[in-house]
Amino acid sequence: MARLPPSVRLKLPFLIAAFASFLFSVWLYFVDDNMMAGIFVGLWVPSIHSLGTLLLTSIDQPAIEQTLEHQS
């Protein structure tokens, strides 16, 4: 498997967390029959994406990519 570009590696934890939250909310809603908890956990998905956007756009992206390339 080829190495992921630095920009993707920075976004990956937020994407994984949001997807896990989505799966957990679907499980709560349909399997556990806990509708309120499923809706509550489902609201985490846009919150996680917003947090990732906030954190990643406040960083000087070219400087981060250059640092990550030197570490590789």
C-alpha atoms as an extended CHARMM CRD file, in Angstrom:
* protein
*
        72  EXT
         1         1  MET       CA              0.0000000000        0.0000000000        0.0000000000  PROA      1               0.0000000000
         2         2  ALA       CA              1.3750000000        3.3510000000       -1.0260000000  PROA      2               0.0000000000
         3         3  ARG       CA              2.0030000000        5.9490000000        1.6270000000  PROA      3               0.0000000000
         4         4  LEU       CA             -0.7740000000        8.4540000000        2.0840000000  PROA      4               0.0000000000
         5         5  PRO       CA             -0.0770000000       12.1030000000        1.2960000000  PROA      5               0.0000000000
         6         6  PRO       CA              0.3220000000       14.3420000000        4.3700000000  PROA      6               0.0000000000
         7         7  SER       CA             -2.9340000000       16.1730000000        3.7250000000  PROA      7               0.0000000000
         8         8  VAL       CA             -4.8730000000       12.8950000000        3.8440000000  PROA      8               0.0000000000
         9         9  ARG       CA             -3.0340000000       11.6870000000        6.9490000000  PROA      9               0.0000000000
        10        10  LEU       CA             -4.0900000000       14.8360000000        8.8060000000  PROA      10              0.0000000000
        11        11  LYS       CA             -7.7620000000       14.3350000000        7.8870000000  PROA      11              0.0000000000
        12        12  LEU       CA             -7.9230000000       10.5880000000        8.4510000000  PROA      12              0.0000000000
        13        13  PRO       CA             -8.4990000000       10.5800000000       12.2510000000  PROA      13              0.0000000000
        14        14  PHE       CA            -11.4970000000       12.9070000000       11.8710000000  PROA      14              0.0000000000
        15        15  LEU       CA            -12.9710000000       10.8280000000        9.0530000000  PROA      15              0.0000000000
        16        16  ILE       CA            -12.5510000000        7.5990000000       11.0140000000  PROA      16              0.0000000000
        17        17  ALA       CA            -14.0610000000        9.1320000000       14.1620000000  PROA      17              0.0000000000
        18        18  ALA       CA            -17.0540000000       10.5080000000       12.2470000000  PROA      18              0.0000000000
        19        19  PHE       CA            -17.6600000000        7.1900000000       10.4840000000  PROA      19              0.0000000000
        20        20  ALA       CA            -17.4400000000        5.2970000000       13.7880000000  PROA      20              0.0000000000
        21        21  SER       CA            -19.9110000000        7.7530000000       15.3020000000  PROA      21              0.0000000000
        22        22  PHE       CA            -22.2660000000        7.2150000000       12.3740000000  PROA      22              0.0000000000
        23        23  LEU       CA            -22.1000000000        3.4300000000       12.7140000000  PROA      23              0.0000000000
        24        24  PHE       CA            -22.6350000000        3.6410000000       16.4720000000  PROA      24              0.0000000000
        25        25  SER       CA            -25.6460000000        5.9190000000       16.0400000000  PROA      25              0.0000000000
        26        26  VAL       CA            -27.2110000000        3.5380000000       13.4990000000  PROA      26              0.0000000000
        27        27  TRP       CA            -26.6280000000        0.6450000000       15.8800000000  PROA      27              0.0000000000
        28        28  LEU       CA            -28.1960000000        2.5360000000       18.7860000000  PROA      28              0.0000000000
        29        29  TYR       CA            -31.1830000000        3.6540000000       16.7340000000  PROA      29              0.0000000000
        30        30  PHE       CA            -32.0560000000        0.4160000000       14.9460000000  PROA      30              0.0000000000
        31        31  VAL       CA            -30.4720000000       -2.4830000000       16.8310000000  PROA      31              0.0000000000
        32        32  ASP       CA            -30.5630000000       -1.2880000000       20.4500000000  PROA      32              0.0000000000
        33        33  ASP       CA            -33.9040000000        0.4690000000       19.8400000000  PROA      33              0.0000000000
        34        34  ASN       CA            -32.6850000000        3.5310000000       21.7120000000  PROA      34              0.0000000000
        35        35  MET       CA            -33.9080000000        6.2620000000       19.3810000000  PROA      35              0.0000000000
        36        36  MET       CA            -32.9300000000        9.2920000000       21.4720000000  PROA      36              0.0000000000
        37        37  ALA       CA            -29.3720000000        8.0810000000       22.0260000000  PROA      37              0.0000000000
        38        38  GLY       CA            -29.0660000000        7.2040000000       18.3430000000  PROA      38              0.0000000000
        39        39  ILE       CA            -30.0910000000       10.7130000000       17.3270000000  PROA      39              0.0000000000
        40        40  PHE       CA            -27.7660000000       12.2540000000       19.9110000000  PROA      40              0.0000000000
        41        41  VAL       CA            -24.7670000000       10.2410000000       18.7420000000  PROA      41              0.0000000000
        42        42  GLY       CA            -25.7070000000       10.9390000000       15.1230000000  PROA      42              0.0000000000
        43        43  LEU       CA            -25.2830000000       14.6390000000       15.8420000000  PROA      43              0.0000000000
        44        44  TRP       CA            -21.6390000000       14.0000000000       16.6510000000  PROA      44              0.0000000000
        45        45  VAL       CA            -20.8230000000       13.3740000000       12.9750000000  PROA      45              0.0000000000
        46        46  PRO       CA            -21.1110000000       17.0020000000       11.7950000000  PROA      46              0.0000000000
        47        47  SER       CA            -19.5180000000       18.1510000000       15.0430000000  PROA      47              0.0000000000
        48        48  ILE       CA            -16.4670000000       15.9620000000       14.4280000000  PROA      48              0.0000000000
        49        49  HSD       CA            -16.2090000000       17.2090000000       10.8420000000  PROA      49              0.0000000000
        50        50  SER       CA            -16.5060000000       20.8100000000       12.0460000000  PROA      50              0.0000000000
        51        51  LEU       CA            -13.7840000000       20.2690000000       14.6320000000  PROA      51              0.0000000000
        52        52  GLY       CA            -11.5110000000       18.7930000000       11.9700000000  PROA      52              0.0000000000
        53        53  THR       CA            -12.1700000000       21.7120000000        9.6570000000  PROA      53              0.0000000000
        54        54  LEU       CA            -11.5280000000       24.2170000000       12.4290000000  PROA      54              0.0000000000
        55        55  LEU       CA             -8.2700000000       22.6030000000       13.4820000000  PROA      55              0.0000000000
        56        56  LEU       CA             -6.9160000000       21.8930000000       10.0220000000  PROA      56              0.0000000000
        57        57  THR       CA             -7.6940000000       25.2560000000        8.4250000000  PROA      57              0.0000000000
        58        58  SER       CA             -6.1550000000       27.2050000000       11.2920000000  PROA      58              0.0000000000
        59        59  ILE       CA             -2.8170000000       25.5320000000       10.6050000000  PROA      59              0.0000000000
        60        60  ASP       CA             -0.4120000000       26.9150000000        8.0330000000  PROA      60              0.0000000000
        61        61  GLN       CA             -0.8530000000       24.0080000000        5.6140000000  PROA      61              0.0000000000
        62        62  PRO       CA              2.3120000000       24.4310000000        3.4840000000  PROA      62              0.0000000000
        63        63  ALA       CA              4.4950000000       24.5670000000        6.5900000000  PROA      63              0.0000000000
        64        64  ILE       CA              2.8990000000       21.3960000000        7.9730000000  PROA      64              0.0000000000
        65        65  GLU       CA              3.3120000000       19.5250000000        4.6880000000  PROA      65              0.0000000000
        66        66  GLN       CA              6.9320000000       20.5850000000        4.4710000000  PROA      66              0.0000000000
        67        67  THR       CA              7.5490000000       19.3970000000        8.0410000000  PROA      67              0.0000000000
        68        68  LEU       CA              5.8680000000       16.0620000000        7.3850000000  PROA      68              0.0000000000
        69        69  GLU       CA              7.8980000000       15.5290000000        4.2010000000  PROA      69              0.0000000000
        70        70  HSD       CA             11.1450000000       16.0570000000        6.1230000000  PROA      70              0.0000000000
        71        71  GLN       CA             10.0770000000       13.5590000000        8.8030000000  PROA      71              0.0000000000
        72        72  SER       CA              9.3840000000       10.8210000000        6.2470000000  PROA      72              0.0000000000
